[in-house]
Amino acid sequence: MKLKIFTLVVLTQIMIGCSATKGVTLTAGAGDVKVDKSKPDNSYEIIGPVSVSNGKGCRDFGWLGSYDGAVTTLQNKVKELNGDYAQITAVTEPHLDGGCFDNRYTILALAYKKMSKEEVLKKSDEENFTKKMRELKALLDEGILSQKEYEGQKAKLLDMGFKQ
């Protein structure tokens, strides 16, 4: 009797595990999310960190994930955040963890969103403005400009705004 119950429990676990191994499907538009290990160009802004896993449980009590399943889950998550690009920063494959074989593929990534041309130009203007202000301050600190000259140049930059 105990053998029949044990067999039934094992078969149930196997069926549950097998039914959960079905692939992850891409949500609408998630296939357009590019996934790479390199940082995207300057036309992207960072949305934030993302962590996803594919697989579940310990050894036979769960299901073994796959790298492709984790990437698909990553694409879905980045699209959900309105992102266009995922930079993979770390991958953890299924591994022995204490007495348990962890079945999960885990990916850590940074999600990015493509900026419009106007946003890219504004960001560039802000970076140029900040760079010029720092250069001006360095000239003051080095004694090349007097405090009065520094204040005058600083006022000119502030009057021009972010366009120089």
C-alpha positions in Angstrom: 0.0 0.0 0.0 2.8 2.4 0.9 4.5 1.6 -2.4 1.4 2.5 -4.3 1.0 5.8 -2.5 4.7 6.6 -3.0 4.4 5.7 -6.7 1.3 7.9 -7.0 3.1 10.9 -5.3 6.2 10.5 -7.6 4.1 10.3 -10.7 2.1 13.3 -9.6 5.3 15.3 -9.1 6.6 14.3 -12.5 3.4 15.3 -14.2 3.3 18.6 -12.4 7.0 19.2 -13.3 6.5 18.2 -16.9 3.4 20.4 -17.4 5.3 23.4 -16.0 8.2 23.1 -18.5 6.2 24.5 -21.4 8.0 27.4 -23.0 7.5 31.0 -22.0 5.7 33.0 -24.8 6.5 36.5 -25.9 3.9 39.1 -25.1 2.8 41.6 -27.8 5.8 43.7 -28.8 8.3 42.0 -26.6 10.0 40.4 -29.5 11.2 43.9 -30.5 13.2 44.2 -27.2 16.9 43.8 -28.0 18.9 41.7 -25.5 22.7 42.0 -25.4 25.6 42.1 -22.9 26.9 45.4 -24.2 25.7 48.8 -23.2 23.4 50.6 -25.8 24.4 53.8 -27.5 23.7 57.3 -26.0 20.3 57.4 -27.6 19.0 55.2 -24.8 18.1 56.2 -21.2 18.2 53.7 -18.3 14.9 52.7 -16.8 16.2 50.5 -14.1 17.4 47.1 -13.0 15.5 43.9 -13.9 15.8 40.4 -12.5 14.1 37.4 -14.0 14.2 33.6 -13.6 13.1 30.6 -15.6 12.7 27.3 -13.7 11.4 26.4 -10.3 12.2 24.3 -7.3 14.7 21.8 -6.2 15.9 18.9 -8.3 12.8 16.7 -9.3 10.5 18.9 -7.2 10.0 21.6 -9.7 11.2 22.1 -13.3 14.5 22.8 -15.0 14.6 26.3 -16.6 16.4 27.3 -19.7 18.5 30.3 -20.8 16.1 30.9 -23.7 13.1 30.9 -21.3 14.9 33.4 -19.1 15.6 35.7 -22.1 12.0 35.5 -23.2 10.9 36.4 -19.7 13.4 39.3 -19.7 12.0 40.6 -23.0 8.5 40.4 -21.6 9.5 42.3 -18.4 11.4 45.0 -20.2 8.5 45.6 -22.6 6.1 45.8 -19.6 8.4 48.6 -18.4 8.1 50.3 -21.8 11.7 49.5 -22.6 13.4 48.6 -25.9 16.7 47.2 -24.8 18.1 44.9 -22.0 21.7 44.8 -21.1 22.5 41.5 -19.4 24.8 42.1 -16.4 24.8 38.6 -14.9 23.5 35.1 -15.5 23.2 32.4 -12.9 22.6 28.9 -14.3 21.0 26.0 -12.5 23.4 24.9 -9.8 23.9 23.0 -6.6 22.9 25.2 -3.6 23.5 23.4 -0.3 21.6 20.1 -0.5 19.3 21.4 -3.3 20.0 21.6 -7.1 18.4 25.0 -7.9 16.6 24.6 -11.2 16.5 28.3 -12.1 18.3 30.3 -14.8 18.4 33.8 -13.4 19.3 36.9 -15.4 20.1 40.3 -14.0 19.9 43.1 -16.5 19.5 46.9 -17.0 16.4 48.0 -18.9 16.7 50.9 -21.3 14.3 53.0 -23.4 15.1 54.7 -26.7 14.9 58.4 -26.4 13.3 60.7 -29.0 15.6 63.0 -31.1 14.4 65.9 -28.9 15.3 64.1 -25.7 18.7 63.2 -27.1 19.4 66.8 -28.0 18.2 68.1 -24.6 20.4 65.5 -22.8 23.3 66.6 -25.0 22.7 70.3 -24.2 22.5 69.6 -20.5 25.7 67.6 -20.6 27.5 70.4 -22.5 26.2 73.0 -20.1 27.4 71.0 -17.1 30.8 70.5 -18.8 31.2 74.2 -19.5 30.2 75.1 -15.9 32.8 72.6 -14.6 35.5 74.0 -16.9 34.7 77.5 -15.7 35.0 76.4 -12.0 38.3 74.7 -12.7 39.6 78.0 -14.2 38.6 79.8 -11.0 40.1 77.1 -8.8 43.4 77.2 -10.8 43.6 81.0 -10.4 43.3 81.7 -14.1 40.0 83.6 -13.5 39.3 86.0 -10.7 36.1 85.6 -8.6 34.6 88.6 -10.5 35.5 87.2 -13.9 34.2 83.8 -12.9 30.8 85.3 -11.7 30.6 87.2 -15.0 31.2 84.2 -17.2 28.9 82.1 -15.1 26.1 84.6 -15.5 26.6 84.6 -19.3 26.3 80.8 -19.3 23.2 80.9 -17.2 21.6 83.5 -19.4 22.3 81.3 -22.5 20.8 78.3 -20.8 21.5 74.8 -22.1 22.1 75.8 -25.7 25.9 76.2 -25.6 
